[in-house]
Amino acid sequence: MAPHGIIFDLDGTLTDSKPGLFASLRHMHAALDWEQPSDEALQAWLGPPVGQSLKEAGHDEATVERALAAFRERLETGLFESEVYPGIDALLADLDGEGTPLAVATFKVQPDAERVIDHYGLRHRFRGVHGRSPELLGHSKATVIERAVASIGRDATDVVMVGDREHDIASAAELGIRAIGVAYGYGSRAGLEAAGAWRVVDSVDELGAALR
């Protein structure tokens, strides 16, 4: 049965934001005189809040603040060094046209989430665009998803979450929400399946079929 409401992650699900995020992370490493990581190592930074990753790496509070300031400095440009995945605009238009309520739940901070959605002219497709507050760290985005569900006025059993990382799947599960993993994003099929994804798709076309 098709869901009565759909919550979308943003980075790696609706948009390919890797170029801008990688550039901002490299700027952060350079600003603090840290060794530049490989692209493979940087991939692990995509998803959870950067502050969380810095804390888990063992940096003290002062270093975390310096690093985040450098990251945010470059992100002012990097935020828009991205693109909507081919086929997403048409998929959202079709779902919206069918009357399916849509919302966004992302680990981007709230102002950045809104800026990106507005930049790509997608605001009118969503009942709500929900990002995290700056102080929210950790790997769970359940509180953000919960706000997104409330914005479309549906019960959790009538909603599906769509995301590309394990924490999207696990966070949805905290709320009793089914989740579809998109392996075209920044996570892996194995990771999405291990997190308990209801379905895993490899393309936007497959996502559209799964949502219907």
Phi, psi and omega per residue, in radians:
M1 nan 2.352 -3.138
A2 -1.184 2.559 3.132
P3 -1.224 2.709 3.097
H4 -1.578 -0.134 3.094
G5 -2.764 2.608 -3.073
I6 -2.308 2.271 3.062
I7 -1.898 2.178 -3.128
F8 -1.877 2.367 2.838
D9 -1.201 2.946 -3.102
L10 -1.863 -1.283 -3.119
D11 -1.123 2.218 3.096
G12 1.441 -0.047 -3.139
T13 -2.149 -0.973 3.052
L14 -1.654 -0.673 -3.097
T15 -2.193 2.570 2.972
D16 -1.621 1.689 -3.057
S17 -1.797 0.175 -3.072
K18 -0.994 -0.772 -3.105
P19 -0.976 -0.826 -3.126
G20 -1.227 -0.641 3.121
L21 -1.203 -0.754 3.107
F22 -1.066 -0.766 -3.138
A23 -1.089 -0.698 -3.133
S24 -1.215 -0.678 3.106
L25 -1.193 -0.670 3.106
R26 -1.179 -0.664 3.078
H27 -1.078 -0.718 3.116
M28 -1.075 -0.795 3.134
H29 -1.101 -0.716 -3.136
A30 -1.166 -0.708 -3.105
A31 -1.106 -0.522 -3.127
L32 -1.781 0.189 3.131
D33 1.015 0.636 3.054
W34 -1.605 2.654 3.081
E35 -1.079 2.397 3.138
Q36 -1.247 2.192 3.134
P37 -1.373 2.854 3.064
S38 -1.289 2.871 3.069
D39 -1.042 -0.656 3.138
E40 -1.082 -0.726 3.123
A41 -1.180 -0.668 3.140
L42 -1.147 -0.517 -3.137
Q43 -0.981 -0.602 -3.108
A44 -1.186 -0.344 3.123
W45 -1.368 -0.280 -3.055
L46 -1.429 2.017 -3.133
G47 2.380 -1.515 -3.131
P48 -1.141 2.800 3.073
P49 -0.985 2.448 -3.134
V50 -1.024 -0.659 3.113
G51 -1.040 -0.645 3.103
Q52 -1.141 -0.770 -3.141
S53 -1.117 -0.668 3.115
L54 -1.142 -0.739 3.112
K55 -1.116 -0.723 -3.136
E56 -1.184 -0.412 3.077
A57 -1.385 -0.071 3.051
G58 1.618 0.208 -3.124
H59 -1.345 2.538 3.119
D60 -1.327 2.970 -3.020
E61 -1.051 -0.719 -3.124
A62 -1.122 -0.703 3.132
T63 -1.190 -0.703 3.104
V64 -1.037 -0.753 -3.133
E65 -1.132 -0.728 3.108
R66 -1.115 -0.765 -3.116
A67 -1.125 -0.761 -3.139
L68 -1.138 -0.643 3.105
A69 -1.088 -0.733 3.117
A70 -1.164 -0.728 3.112
F71 -1.068 -0.830 -3.107
R72 -1.146 -0.586 3.124
E73 -1.032 -0.835 -3.124
R74 -1.327 -0.476 -3.104
L75 -1.182 -0.361 3.087
E76 -0.979 -0.613 3.036
T77 -1.587 -0.751 -3.052
G78 -1.102 -0.413 -3.112
L79 -0.993 -0.539 -3.081
F80 -1.883 0.147 3.010
E81 -1.532 1.213 -3.038
S82 -2.718 3.102 3.068
E83 -2.682 2.639 3.043
V84 -1.260 2.313 3.132
Y85 -1.004 2.428 3.097
P86 -0.959 2.299 3.115
G87 1.676 -0.324 -3.106
I88 -1.179 -0.778 -3.125
D89 -1.007 -0.776 -3.138
A90 -1.173 -0.684 3.125
L91 -1.095 -0.803 3.131
L92 -1.100 -0.703 3.128
A93 -1.082 -0.742 3.136
D94 -1.138 -0.815 -3.118
L95 -1.115 -0.761 3.123
D96 -1.118 -0.725 3.132
G97 -1.123 -0.500 3.102
E98 -1.406 -0.077 3.130
G99 1.540 0.188 3.120
T100 -1.324 2.141 3.128
P101 -1.276 2.312 -3.055
L102 -2.157 2.612 3.052
A103 -2.619 2.878 3.118
V104 -2.007 2.411 3.029
A105 -2.346 1.948 -3.022
T106 -2.331 2.728 3.044
F107 -1.425 -0.055 2.979
K108 -1.084 2.586 3.045
V109 -1.153 2.669 -2.991
Q110 -0.888 -0.874 -3.118
P111 -1.070 -0.673 -3.140
D112 -1.165 -0.707 3.121
A113 -1.033 -0.790 -3.126
E114 -1.186 -0.654 3.134
R115 -1.107 -0.734 -3.132
V116 -1.172 -0.820 3.141
I117 -1.057 -0.731 3.115
D118 -1.192 -0.658 -3.139
H119 -1.019 -0.661 -3.114
Y120 -1.656 0.147 3.055
G121 1.142 0.608 -3.072
L122 -1.853 -0.037 -3.021
R123 -0.950 -0.709 -3.042
H124 -1.203 -0.186 3.127
R125 -1.447 -0.304 -2.959
F126 -2.024 2.479 3.036
R127 -1.293 -0.429 3.125
G128 -2.825 2.572 3.054
V129 -2.103 2.045 -2.973
H130 -2.180 2.097 3.040
G131 -1.998 -3.138 -3.119
R132 -1.562 2.774 2.964
S133 -1.389 2.627 -3.048
P134 -0.972 -0.531 -3.088
E135 -1.435 -0.162 3.140
L136 -1.384 1.956 3.069
L137 -2.015 -2.774 -3.098
G138 1.503 -3.085 -3.102
H139 -1.869 -0.025 3.124
S140 -1.698 2.301 3.039
K141 -1.990 0.440 -3.093
A142 -1.021 -0.678 -3.129
T143 -1.161 -0.572 3.108
V144 -1.246 -0.771 3.113
I145 -1.080 -0.690 -3.139
E146 -1.048 -0.728 3.093
R147 -1.134 -0.662 3.132
A148 -1.138 -0.732 3.110
V149 -1.067 -0.777 3.141
A150 -1.065 -0.597 -3.076
S151 -1.227 -0.393 3.109
I152 -1.744 -0.051 3.016
G153 1.178 0.671 3.128
R154 -2.164 2.722 3.025
D155 -1.350 2.686 -3.115
A156 -0.988 -0.571 -3.110
T157 -1.229 -0.272 -3.136
D158 -1.790 0.212 -3.026
V159 -2.169 2.623 2.999
V160 -2.209 2.483 3.064
M161 -1.727 2.441 3.083
V162 -2.116 2.125 -3.122
G163 -2.718 2.922 -3.041
D164 -1.904 -0.105 -3.105
R165 -2.116 2.785 -3.087
E166 -1.010 -0.641 -3.090
H167 -1.197 -0.418 3.041
D168 -1.121 -0.769 -3.098
I169 -1.201 -0.846 -3.097
A170 -1.150 -0.670 -3.138
S171 -1.166 -0.689 3.078
A172 -1.096 -0.708 -3.134
A173 -1.078 -0.575 3.094
E174 -1.008 -0.486 -3.088
L175 -1.802 0.087 -3.122
G176 1.297 0.486 -3.106
I177 -1.837 2.309 3.039
R178 -1.176 2.629 -3.113
A179 -2.381 2.470 3.029
I180 -1.863 2.213 3.089
G181 -1.621 2.379 3.106
V182 -1.876 1.914 -3.087
A183 -1.365 -0.063 3.055
Y184 -1.386 -0.121 -3.116
G185 -1.558 -2.406 -2.968
Y186 -1.786 -0.105 3.086
G187 -1.663 -3.032 3.125
S188 -2.032 2.684 3.082
R189 -1.005 -0.759 -3.125
A190 -1.073 -0.750 -3.134
G191 -1.148 -0.704 3.131
L192 -1.157 -0.727 3.117
E193 -1.157 -0.718 -3.135
A194 -1.121 -0.548 -3.138
A195 -1.333 -0.161 3.078
G196 1.759 0.454 3.123
A197 -1.036 2.393 3.089
W198 -1.168 -0.723 3.053
R199 -2.475 2.684 2.994
V200 -2.233 2.262 -3.108
V201 -2.103 2.716 -3.063
D202 -1.854 -0.084 -3.093
S203 -2.670 2.888 3.084
V204 -1.138 -0.638 3.093
D205 -1.066 -0.752 3.117
E206 -1.156 -0.613 3.100
L207 -1.085 -0.801 3.127
G208 -1.020 -0.731 3.129
A209 -1.140 -0.731 -3.132
A210 -1.127 -0.661 -3.117
L211 -1.257 -0.297 3.125
R212 -1.767 nan nan
